[in-house]
Amino acid sequence: MAQKLGTITNRAQLGYFHQICATEEKFQKKLFNCRWAHVFAMPEMQI
């Protein structure tokens, strides 16, 4: 999972990743990982 972060380099990819996060947001741990990954992948789009 961590290795996927390097592939999220543009808004289109981040948008797709966000869709996955939204789908799994009922799992608190995954939601936390998604939020962290968003910040890591695109600091200007922190959530």
Steps between C-alpha positions, in 0.01 A plus 500: 500500500776744590675440170189619316546849642780569255265448206252763616659799331217687329146613577338229290676225692431670831132529407484128428678426826252722684211298354654185645537673836139618499386145424689361798452788743296280733831339594656759728854373456475511122350848514795613710740345250317674216520838669870452570561388143318805363724731701808306395405490131379858464567731794294782348191276507501408867171369634 
